[in-house]
């Protein structure tokens, strides 16, 4: 339950109480999170990118350090700090340009800006940006990234950035045209909007490994990456729903997409969104375990990173004031605000077959293909089922068939 500051704010169409989350993946956090947070804030203050103290407070409220340290809980300090600073900068870009919610968005301007940003990372000294503190901060991040990454890692960061900025451009084009994307279109592009590949490239850099290109680019691994990005995106859509429900335009998220195209209430769309998310989660777990049986050491580390990405994002967003005390409801971030999420041991939709979504069907094709290859290695140890709990209390699930065993976030 959200911890309010003063009178409770109005709830969004899906309420403050989110459905229980299905995520049987252990979570972890970097032991030097607090020290890295201090260094990141010092960098932010040195950049001068804030307009005032309020902007500074909301930048810190993104909890970019917590996100990064949960996604990369065993990373080296220097590249992990750099990733934290990238995330602070990216949130600022999102809030100022990409996701303002304004009806007068200009896609051509956003595309031009995104192209210049991409080139800044790829080509040092390209001089395609201005001289504002925001631009200077990007040049600093780009130069330091080139210094810590191998050529292959740098290429993956650059490609991940292009993928993220491409997705953002598609999103704003929908706003300008007044288009609510179809579910299939949304599933296909949402991991890009979320910056999935950009973030995962940092897992390689900070953890000091490099997945062979033939493994990373294989269809099963790419399908798994998309599935992970979609699960994280669905979770982000739920946590950020209240933050964006005052936009001039209807926000593009999994709930609104389903409500718009199916003509249902937000409550019904939430139930369907949760079932869709959980089906993708089940696919992720099964496909990841199958890939792990024949994976080399670096690919196995990448598979582990995908799990940290999903599990860490849930716990990060649960307590980030950016989401738990959103700016459209509070003048300043609320310390200690939380959604008080609960957990379930089973997916809200127990089906394991493909979702009826054309753009996602190929994820299940990869699982079918791998099921017909010889099993030469031991069963994966990447998937950990929750341990049994004494006298669990059962309640009706918020998302479809069966019952859920809910447990507080503090128990996990």
C-alpha positions in Angstrom: 0.0 0.0 0.0 1.3 3.5 -0.9 2.6 5.3 2.1 1.0 8.8 1.8 2.4 12.2 2.9 -0.6 14.2 4.1 -4.0 13.4 2.7 -3.9 10.3 0.4 -3.8 11.3 -3.3 -6.4 10.2 -5.7 -5.8 6.7 -7.0 -5.3 6.0 -10.7 -7.8 3.9 -12.7 -6.0 0.7 -11.6 -5.7 1.8 -8.0 -2.7 2.0 -5.6 -2.9 -1.7 -4.7 -1.2 -3.6 -7.5 -1.9 -7.3 -8.1 0.6 -9.8 -6.6 3.7 -10.3 -8.7 4.8 -13.7 -10.0 8.6 -13.8 -10.1 10.3 -17.0 -8.8 13.8 -15.5 -9.4 16.1 -14.6 -6.4 16.9 -10.9 -6.1 20.2 -9.4 -5.0 21.7 -5.9 -4.6 25.2 -4.6 -4.9 26.9 -4.3 -1.4 28.3 -0.8 -2.2 25.0 0.7 -3.2 25.1 3.5 -0.7 28.7 4.5 -1.5 27.9 4.5 -5.2 24.8 6.6 -4.6 26.9 9.3 -3.0 29.3 9.4 -5.9 26.4 9.5 -8.5 24.8 12.4 -6.7 28.1 14.3 -6.6 28.4 13.8 -10.4 24.8 15.1 -10.9 25.6 18.2 -8.9 28.7 18.8 -10.9 26.9 18.6 -14.2 24.6 21.5 -13.5 21.8 19.9 -15.5 19.2 20.8 -12.8 17.0 23.9 -13.3 16.4 24.1 -9.5 16.4 22.1 -6.2 13.0 20.5 -7.1 14.4 19.0 -10.3 17.4 17.7 -8.4 15.1 16.1 -5.8 13.1 14.3 -8.5 16.2 13.1 -10.3 17.5 11.5 -7.1 13.9 10.1 -6.6 14.4 7.9 -9.7 16.6 5.7 -7.4 18.8 5.1 -10.4 21.5 3.7 -8.1 19.1 1.1 -6.7 17.9 0.1 -10.1 21.5 -0.3 -11.4 22.7 -2.1 -8.3 19.9 -4.6 -8.4 20.3 -5.2 -12.1 24.1 -5.6 -11.7 24.6 -6.8 -8.1 28.1 -8.2 -8.6 29.6 -5.5 -10.9 32.8 -3.6 -10.7 32.4 -0.1 -9.2 33.7 2.1 -12.0 31.5 0.9 -14.8 28.6 0.4 -12.5 28.8 4.0 -11.4 28.9 5.0 -15.0 25.8 3.0 -15.7 24.0 4.7 -12.7 24.9 8.1 -14.2 23.7 7.1 -17.6 20.4 6.2 -16.0 20.1 9.6 -14.3 20.7 11.3 -17.6 18.3 9.0 -19.5 15.5 9.7 -17.0 16.1 13.4 -17.6 15.9 12.9 -21.3 12.7 10.9 -21.0 11.0 13.5 -18.8 12.1 16.6 -20.7 11.6 15.3 -24.3 10.3 11.7 -24.8 7.5 11.3 -22.4 6.1 14.7 -21.5 2.5 13.7 -22.2 2.0 16.9 -24.2 -0.4 16.8 -27.2 1.8 19.1 -29.3 4.8 16.7 -29.5 6.9 17.1 -32.7 8.2 13.7 -33.9 10.6 15.3 -36.4 12.3 17.2 -33.6 12.6 14.1 -31.4 14.1 12.0 -34.3 16.7 14.7 -35.0 17.6 14.9 -31.3 17.9 11.1 -31.0 20.1 10.8 -34.1 22.5 13.4 -32.6 22.6 11.6 -29.3 23.4 8.3 -30.9 26.2 9.8 -32.9 27.7 11.4 -29.8 28.4 8.0 -28.3 29.5 6.4 -31.6 31.9 9.1 -32.8 33.9 11.2 -30.4 34.1 14.9 -31.2 31.3 14.7 -33.8 30.1 18.1 -32.5 26.4 17.3 -33.3 25.1 18.6 -30.0 25.0 22.0 -28.3 26.9 23.3 -25.3 24.3 23.1 -22.6 25.0 21.3 -19.3 22.8 18.5 -20.5 24.8 18.1 -23.7 28.1 18.4 -21.8 27.0 15.6 -19.4 26.3 13.3 -22.4 29.7 14.0 -23.9 31.3 13.1 -20.5 29.3 9.9 -20.3 30.2 9.0 -23.9 33.9 9.6 -23.4 34.1 7.6 -20.2 32.1 4.7 -21.8 34.5 4.5 -24.7 37.4 4.3 -22.1 36.0 1.4 -20.1 34.4 -0.8 -22.8 36.0 -3.2 -25.3 35.2 -2.5 -28.9 32.5 -5.2 -28.9 31.0 -4.0 -25.7 31.0 -0.4 -27.0 29.2 -1.5 -30.1 26.5 -3.3 -28.1 26.0 -0.2 -25.9 25.7 2.0 -29.1 23.3 -0.4 -30.7 21.3 -0.7 -27.5 21.1 3.1 -27.4 19.9 3.3 -31.0 17.3 0.6 -30.3 16.1 2.6 -27.2 15.9 5.9 -29.1 14.2 4.3 -32.1 11.5 2.9 -29.8 11.1 6.3 -28.1 10.7 7.9 -31.6 8.0 5.4 -32.5 6.2 6.1 -29.3 6.1 9.9 -29.8 5.0 9.4 -33.4 2.0 7.6 -32.1 1.2 10.5 -29.9 1.5 13.0 -32.7 -0.7 10.9 -34.9 -3.2 10.2 -32.2 -2.7 6.4 -32.6 -3.1 3.8 -29.8 -0.9 0.9 -31.0 -2.3 -2.6 -31.4 -1.3 -5.2 -28.8 1.0 -6.9 -31.3 2.7 -3.7 -32.2 3.1 -2.7 -28.6 4.6 -6.0 -27.6 7.1 -5.8 -30.5 8.3 -2.2 -29.7 7.9 -1.9 -25.9 11.2 -3.6 -25.0 12.9 -1.0 -27.2 11.1 1.9 -25.5 12.3 0.5 -22.2 15.9 0.5 -23.3 16.3 -3.2 -22.7 19.3 -3.9 -24.9 21.1 -0.7 -23.7 20.8 -1.8 -20.1 21.8 -5.4 -20.8 24.9 -4.2 -22.6 26.0 -2.7 -19.3 25.7 -6.0 -17.6 28.5 -7.3 -19.8 30.7 -4.2 -19.2 30.2 -4.0 -15.4 30.5 -7.7 -14.9 33.5 -8.1 -17.2 32.3 -10.6 -19.7 31.5 -10.7 -23.4 29.0 -13.1 -24.9 30.3 -14.5 -28.2 28.3 -12.9 -31.0 27.1 -16.2 -32.5 25.5 -17.0 -29.1 24.1 -13.6 -28.3 22.6 -13.1 -31.8 21.0 -16.6 -31.9 17.3 -16.6 -32.3 16.6 -18.3 -28.9 18.7 -15.7 -27.0 17.2 -12.8 -28.9 13.7 -14.2 -28.2 14.6 -14.6 -24.5 15.9 -11.0 -24.4 12.7 -9.7 -25.9 10.6 -11.7 -23.5 12.5 -10.3 -20.5 12.2 -6.8 -21.8 8.4 -7.3 -22.2 8.0 -8.6 -18.7 9.9 -5.7 -17.3 7.9 -3.3 -19.5 4.6 -4.6 -18.3 5.7 -4.2 -14.7 6.9 -0.7 -15.4 3.5 0.1 -17.0 1.8 -0.9 -13.7 4.1 1.0 -11.4 4.1 4.2 -13.6 0.4 4.2 -14.4 -0.4 6.8 -11.7 2.6 8.9 -12.7 1.3 9.4 -16.2 -2.5 9.4 -15.9 -2.7 13.2 -16.1 -1.2 13.5 -19.5 -3.0 15.4 -22.2 -2.9 12.3 -24.4 -3.8 8.7 -23.4 -0.6 7.0 -22.3 0.6 4.0 -24.2 0.8 1.2 -21.7 -0.3 -2.4 -21.6 -3.5 -1.6 -19.7 -4.6 1.2 -21.9 -3.7 -0.7 -25.1 -5.9 -3.6 -24.0 -8.8 -1.4 -22.8 -8.8 0.6 -26.0 -8.8 -2.3 -28.5 -11.0 -4.7 -26.5 -13.5 -2.1 -25.4 -13.2 -3.2 -21.7 -12.9 -1.4 -18.4 -9.5 -0.7 -16.9 -10.2 -3.3 -14.3 -10.8 -6.0 -16.9 -7.8 -4.8 -18.9 -5.6 -5.0 -15.8 -6.6 -8.7 -15.3 -5.8 -9.4 -19.0 -2.5 -7.5 -18.8 -1.4 -9.5 -15.8 -2.3 -12.8 -17.5 -0.4 -11.7 -20.6 2.6 -10.7 -18.5 2.6 -14.0 -16.6 2.4 -16.1 -19.7 5.5 -14.3 -21.0 7.2 -14.9 -17.6 6.5 -18.6 -17.8 8.0 -18.7 -21.3 11.0 -16.8 -20.1 11.7 -19.2 -17.3 11.3 -22.3 -19.5 13.3 -20.9 -22.5 16.1 -19.6 -20.2 16.4 -23.0 -18.5 16.6 -24.8 -21.9 19.2 -22.4 -23.3 21.3 -22.8 -20.2 21.8 -26.5 -20.8 24.1 -25.8 -23.7 25.4 -22.4 -22.8 29.0 -21.4 -22.5 30.2 -19.6 -19.4 29.6 -16.0 -20.7 26.2 -16.8 -22.0 25.3 -18.3 -18.7 26.3 -15.0 -17.0 24.1 -13.2 -19.5 21.1 -15.5 -18.6 21.7 -14.7 -15.0 21.8 -11.0 -15.8 18.4 -11.3 -17.4 17.0 -12.7 -14.2 18.5 -9.9 -12.2 16.9 -7.5 -14.6 13.4 -8.8 -14.1 13.6 -9.4 -10.3 15.5 -6.2 -9.6 13.2 -3.9 -11.5 10.2 -5.0 -9.5 11.8 -4.3 -6.2 13.4 -1.1 -7.4 10.1 0.4 -8.7 8.2 -0.7 -5.6 10.2 1.8 -3.5 11.3 4.5 -6.0 9.6 7.8 -5.1 9.4 8.4 -8.9 6.6 5.8 -9.0 5.4 5.5 -5.4 4.9 9.2 -4.8 4.6 10.5 -8.4 5.3 14.1 -9.3 1.8 14.7 -10.7 0.5 14.1 -7.1 3.3 15.4 -4.9 5.3 18.6 -4.9 8.4 16.7 -3.7 9.3 13.0 -3.5 8.1 11.3 -0.3 10.8 9.5 1.7 9.8 5.9 2.4 6.9 5.8 -0.1 6.2 2.3 -1.4 3.5 0.3 -3.2 3.9 -2.4 -0.6 3.7 -5.1 -3.3 2.8 -8.7 -2.6 3.9 -11.9 -4.3 2.3 -15.1 -5.7 3.8 -18.5 -6.2 2.0 -19.3 -9.4 1.2 -17.4 -12.6 -2.2 -15.8 -12.9 -2.6 -17.7 -16.2 -1.3 -21.3 -15.9 -1.3 -21.8 -19.7 2.1 -22.5 -21.2 1.2 -22.2 -24.9 1.9 -19.2 -27.1 0.1 -16.0 -26.6 -2.3 -15.0 -29.4 0.0 -12.2 -30.3 1.6 -12.4 -33.8 4.7 -10.4 -32.8 5.5 -12.6 -29.8 4.6 -16.1 -31.2 8.2 -16.6 -32.4 9.4 -16.7 -28.7 7.5 -20.0 -28.3 8.9 -21.2 -31.6 12.4 -21.1 -30.2 11.3 -23.2 -27.2 9.8 -25.8 -29.5 12.9 -25.9 -31.6 15.2 -26.4 -28.6 13.0 -29.1 -27.2 13.9 -31.3 -30.2 17.7 -30.9 -29.7 19.7 -33.5 -27.6 20.1 -32.7 -24.0 23.8 -33.0 -23.3 24.1 -31.1 -20.1 22.7 -30.9 -16.6 19.4 -29.1 -15.8 19.8 -25.4 -15.4 20.2 -24.0 -11.9 19.0 -20.6 -12.9 15.3 -21.1 -12.0 14.6 -21.2 -8.3 11.1 -22.0 -7.2 10.0 -20.2 -4.0 10.5 -22.3 -0.8 7.3 -23.6 0.9 5.9 -21.4 3.6 4.2 -22.4 6.8 0.4 -22.0 6.8 0.1 -19.6 3.8 -3.0 -17.5 3.5 -4.8 -17.9 0.2 -6.7 -15.1 -1.4 -8.4 -14.9 -4.9 -5.9 -13.8 -7.5 -6.2 -10.5 -9.2 -5.5 -12.0 -12.6 -7.6 -14.9 -13.7 -7.7 -18.6 -12.9 -6.7 -20.2 -9.6 -5.7 -18.7 -6.3 -2.6 -16.9 -5.3 -0.4 -17.3 -2.3 0.5 -13.8 -1.4 3.5 -12.7 0.7 4.9 -9.4 1.6 8.0 -8.0 -0.2 9.9 -8.1 3.1 9.6 -11.9 3.2 11.4 -12.4 -0.1 
